[in-house]
Amino acid sequence: PGLPAWPVSVRTLAGATAGADRRRYLVMMVDVDQLHVLNDTFGRQAGDDVLRRLGRLLREKFPGAELARAAGDTFAA
């Protein structure tokens, strides 16, 4: 879905939280359970489509949030 990889977001988060402004941060992890079942049943293209749609949904629901793909089927916001 065009999201940065997890290491890039970790560096961004570390830089944002390094300041002394005392803001609070929340990190949310979203994992697509059993994605391999979808891939095995309907093909990898279907699984990729689900991941792209999830990426778009996260962008829509969390505008302005730093989003990343933490692993193959795991996203972080």
N, C-alpha and C positions, 0 to 999 in steps of 0.2 A: 504493500500500500504506500510505498514511498516514505516510510518512516525510518529515522536514523537507527543505527544499531545501538544496542545497550551500552557499550563502552563510551560512546559519544554522549549519551544522556547522563551517564554517571559523572563524567567530567563537567557537564553543564550544571548538574545539580550540586556538585561539590563547589563550583565557583559561586553559585547563587547563595548557598548556605554559609559561605565563608565570611560574609559580612556580619557586622555587629548590630544589625537592625532588629534582631529578635523576632523576625517573622516566623510563622510556623509553616511547615511543609508536610505534605502527605504524599506517600508513594503508594500507588495501587497497582497490583499485579493481576492480570486477567489471563487465565489459562484455558485453552480450548481442549477440554477433556475428550479423549477418544477420537481425536482427529484422524488417527491412523485407520479407524474403522470406516470413516467417510472416504478416505483415500482408497482403501482396499475395495470398497463396495462400488463407488462411483468414479474413481480415478482421481489422480493427483490434481487435475484441472479443477474439479469440484472443491477439493480442499483449499486450493489456492484462492478460489473465488470467495469462499467463506472468510478466509483471512483478509482479503482485500475489503470485503464488506464490513468486517469487524473494525478494521482500521479506519474506514470512513465514518462508521458509527461513533467510534471513540472521539474522532476529531469534531464531529457534530455535537456530541453531548458534553464535551469538555473543551470548549473553545479557549484558546490561549494556553492550554496546558502543554507541557513538554511531553510528547509521546514518543515511545520507542518500541521496537520489536526486540524483546529480551532474548528470545530463543525462537525455534521454529514455530511453535504454537502458543507462545507466551508474549503478552504485551505489557508494557509498563506505562503508567501515566503519573 
